[in-house]
Amino acid sequence: MEIKLTCIIFSYDLELIIFGETSKSKQVENNMQFSACTINVKHCKCFEKLTDAEKQFLEEHSVEILYKKGEVICKQGGFASHIMLVVSGLAKVYIESPSNSLVLKIIPDGNFIGMASVSEERPTYQYSAVTYIDSIIRQIDLKAFNQLLDQNPGFAREVIEILTTNSLQIYGRFFCLTQKQAYGRLADIILCLSDRIFKESEFNLPLSRKDLAELSGMSQETVIRMLNKFISEGLIQMERKRFKVLDYTRLKQISDKG
């Protein structure tokens, strides 16, 4: 079974500060766009940096496993023996405490789980991951992965890029959870699902109301009330698991204004 040679890394919509030709004195905050959306497609070339022999080596030290909906992929605090790649499916990564949990990001096809554990100084998973739907996960032996990092500088640089992008994701998410109003955060999540996961305005939503609440940092009751308001105002349409964005422009305005 061949390992995919292209991986996709997802991050928040963090725009670079761009100074116009006639307005270089604009304030930084007016030029930056933060989104609570957990996903933004960013291609990396990590596997393309490997030689044929290294690709074969990686193939020999990895396996694919089917996880059913709701199964735990890795547990926070557990010993990390593998780096994981989501071949197909959808998962969430979250930090948990005895009473609460915080969702860091959604993991669609092509994204790594457990990259924070490549350091030998942190041999445990720093977060938990669970599947939203049935998913195929490729487990890559951590020692084999680190061996490739040691011997292939190009591969190592791509991994550093992944880790950097992941850090930007978390920074952007924390900013939005603390600075944006509730309607803006929920609009972000809806647009995120439409634009970057399903890539269409109408789709079957595998997430529950509780999942949406976790992603937007609100209570389930608040999310239900806000979804009903979006429906009554003609922004979205929901019928059981079927979800449709009716007014993209207005949702984007709500998202931008926060």
N, C-alpha and C positions, 0 to 999 in steps of 0.2 A: 504494500500500500504506500503510494508516494505521498510525501509530505508537501503541503502547499508551499510554493516558493514566493508568495506574496502575502504579506500580513498588513492588516489595517489597524491603526492606532486611533483611538477616539479621544477627543479633548473638548473642553468648553470653547465657546465662540469668543475667543480673546483676540480682538482686532489690534493690529499694530497702530501706534500713534502716527498719524499722517498729517503733516503740516502743509496747508495749501499755499499756493504761490503768493496769494495776497493777504493771508491771515495767519502768519507764523506765530502770532502772539496768543492764539487760542489756548485756553487752559487745558491741562492734560485730561481732566475728568470729562470734558466735552468731546474729546476725541477717542475715548475708550468705550467700547461696547462690551458689557459683561452679560452673559446669559446663564441662567440656571440649568440650561440644557446640558445633559451629561455627555452628549455625543457630537462629535464633529469629525468627519472622515479625514484622516491624514495617512497617506501611504508611506510605508517604510520599506527599505530594501535589505532588511536584515538577512534573509535567507539567500538573496541574490549575491551576497558577499562571500558565500561559502564556495569552496571548490567542489568538484564532483565527489571527491573522496570524503570531504567533510559532510556533504549532504548524505552520503551513504552511511557514514558514522552516526549522524543524527538519527537517521531512519532506524538503525539497529538499536538505538538506545531510547526509543519512544514507542508508545502504544496508544491506541484509540479506545475510549470507553464511552458507552452510552449511559448518560445520567437521565433519569426520569424527572418529570416536573416536580420541583420542590425538594430535590435531593441536594444535600450539602456536598459541594465540590472540595472545599478545604475549610478548616476550622481555625479561627484566630487562636494563636498560642500553640498550635500543633507543630511538630517537627516538619520542616519543609524538605522533602526528598525529590520533588519534581517542580519544574516550571510547566505551566499548563497553557495550551492554546485552544480557544473555542473554534472548532472546525465548523460547526453549525449549531444554531440554537440561540439562546438568550439567557443571560445570567445577571445577577447583581452582586456587587462587592460592598461590604458594609463592616463597620466597626460596631461591636456590641459590648454592652455592660450587663450586669445582672438585671437591670430594670428597663434599659432603653437600647436602641440601636440607631446608627446614622448611616444612611446609604451614601456611599462615596460616588459611585457611578454605575451605569448599565454597561454590560459587556456583550456586544453582539458578535457575529461571525468575525473571525480573523484577529481577535484581540487576545493578548496574553493575560494570564492571571498568575500572581505570585512573583512578579518581577522584583519586588522589594526584598525577596529572600535570596537573591543572587550573592549578596554579601555574606562571607563566611562568619562575620561578626554578628549577624542576625539570622541564625539558622531556623527560625520559626516563622510561621505565617503571621503577618501583622494585621490581617483582617480575615473575615470569613467570606465565602462565596457560595451562593445557592442558585439553582436554575429556576428561571421563570417558566420555561417550557422544556420538553424533551430536547436534550442537547448532546452532541458528540464532542468530547474533550480529548485532546491529544496530550498525554503526559510525557514530558521530556525529562530524562534523568538529569538531576541538578549538577552532578559531578561532570557529566558529559557536556552539558551546556557551558559550565565554567571553563572546561578545557578548551572549548572553541573560543571563548572570550580571551583566554591567555594566548592562543596561537594565531588568532586572526584579528588584527587591529581594525580592519574595516567592519567586521561583524560587531566588535566591541563598541565602535563609535555609534553604530545604529542602535545598539542597546542603550547607550547613554542618552541618545535622542529620545528613545521611548520613555526612559525614566524622567527626563526633563519635561516631556509633554504631560506625563502623568501628574507631575508636581503642579504644572499650570492648571490642570483640570481641578485639582483640589483647591487651589487658591481662588479660582473663579467661582467655584461652587460655594465656598464659605462666604465670599463677598456677597453673592446674590441672596443667600439664605439670611444674611444679617441686614442687608441694605434694601432689598426689594420688598415691595408690598406683596400680600398674599396673591392677589389677582395676577400680578406680573409673573410670579414664580410658577403658577399653574399654567399660564399661557405659554411660558417657556417650555415646560414639559410637553404640552400638547404639540407645539410646533416641532419640538425635538423628535417626538415619535413619528410625526407625519413626514418631516423632511429627511431625517437621517437614519431611521430604522426601516420604516416601511416604504418610504420614498413615494408616497401617494396620499391623496387627501382622504381616501376612504379605506379602512382596513379593519381587520379583526384584532381587537385589543386583548392581549394575553394577560395584562396586568389588572389586578383587582383595585377597588377603590382604596383599600388599605395600602397597596403598593404605590399608588399615585400620591397618597398622603405622605408616605415615607420619602418619596423622591422630592416632593415640594416642601418638606419640612413643616407639615401642618397636621392637624388632627383629621381623622377620617370623616367626622361630622362636618368639619369646615369644607373639606374637598367636595363632599356630596352637595352641600348647599351652593358652593360656587359653580359646580358643574351644572346644576339646575338653573342657575342664573345665566350661564353661558348659553344654555339651551333656549331659555325663554327670550333671550336677546338675539337669537338667530345666528349665533357664532358657531355652534357645533350641533351635531345630531347624534344621539346615542340610542341604540336598540339592542339590549342585552350586550353581547360582546362586539357588536358592530358599531364602529365609530367613524364619523365623517366630519371633516372641517368644512364649514359652510362659508365662513368669512375670514379668509386668511389675512387680509389687510388689517382688519380691526384687531384680530388677535395679535398681530405683529406690533401694532401701536400700543396695545396693553403691555406687551412684553417689553418694548423699548422704554416706556414711561415708568415701568416698575411699579 
